[in-house]
C-alpha cells in the first residue's frame, strides 16, 4: 500500500479532532431539524400513545414560524455599497458594488440566503461559501456563492470568533459517488479510481418517530444505488488553512511611485535596467491568504489550489 501523503494524514487527524469536539452540537442540531420537520414524538412516546389507542398526531407550529422569519429577512434583495475613502475612489467603489451584485444574481443569492437563514434558525448555524467555477462564462470563470449544510462543515474547536475568522483550519466533508467525482475532476481520474472507500464521516442518528418516514438528516446513499458492486461512494475532504505569503512594498521618492509586488515581480524589478532604478525604500510585508487542499480518501493528494 502506498504511503499516505502528509497533507492527507493531517486532514484526517484534524477531521477526527473537529468531529469529536462538535459531537454534542451535531446530536442536538439533528434533533432540532427532525422536530422542525414534524418528527416530534420519540419512539417510546409513540408506543405509549398507541397502547392507549391514540395516534401520535403532530401540530407543527415551528415550521411556519421559521418560514415567516425567512420571509421577513429576505423580503428585499440585499444591496451592496462600496464607498471610496476620497473622491478619487468613487468609480472604483461603484465597480466593486456592481461586481458583488452580479455575483449575487448569478448565484441565485436570495435562495441561498434563505437556506442559510433556515439552517441558522433550526440548527443554530448557517454557512455560506464563495467559490470559483473556471469553466463558467465560456472558460473565463465566475465567482459564485452558495449555502452549505452545517453538518458538512467542521471548524477549529479553538475558534472564538463568531464567524470563525480565527480558525486555523476549516474542513468541508461530504460523500460523493466515484462517477460524479470523475466528472468534476477529470484530470485526476486515475487517482480517483485508485482511491479506497473510507468511513471517516459518521452519520447522524435519527432519534424521532415520523409517521410518513420523513428523510430529514444527511446520510449515506450507498444502499440505494442501482449497482452497489460497481458504484462506489467516496469521502471528499476540503481543508482550508491560512498561510503567509511575502509581498514587497517599494517606494521611489524621485518619481513618487509606490508598488506592491510579489517574489517573482520583485526579482524582475531587482534585475531591471539600472537607469530605471533611482532610489527606493523596500519594506517586506506579509499577507494572509488561504490554501485549499483536496484529499479524496487516497494516499495521494489530489490537488492544491491557492484562492
Buried (B, 14 or more C-beta within 10 A) or exposed (E): EEEBBEBBEBBBEBBEEBBEBBEEBBEEBBBBBBBBBBBBBBEEEBEEBEEEEEEBEBEEEBEEEBEEBBEEBBEEEEEEEBEEEEEEEEEEBBEBBEEBBEBBEBBEBEEBBBBBBBBBBBBEBBBBBEEEEEEEEEEEEBBBBBBBBBBBBBBBBEBEEEEBEEBEBBBBBBBBBBEEBBEEBEEBEEBBEEBEEEEEBEEBEBBBBBEEEBEBBBBEEEEEEEEEEEEBBBBBBBBBBBEEEEBBBBBBEEEEEEEEBEEEBBEEBEEEEEEEEEEBEEEEEEEEEEBBBBBBBBBBBBBEEEE
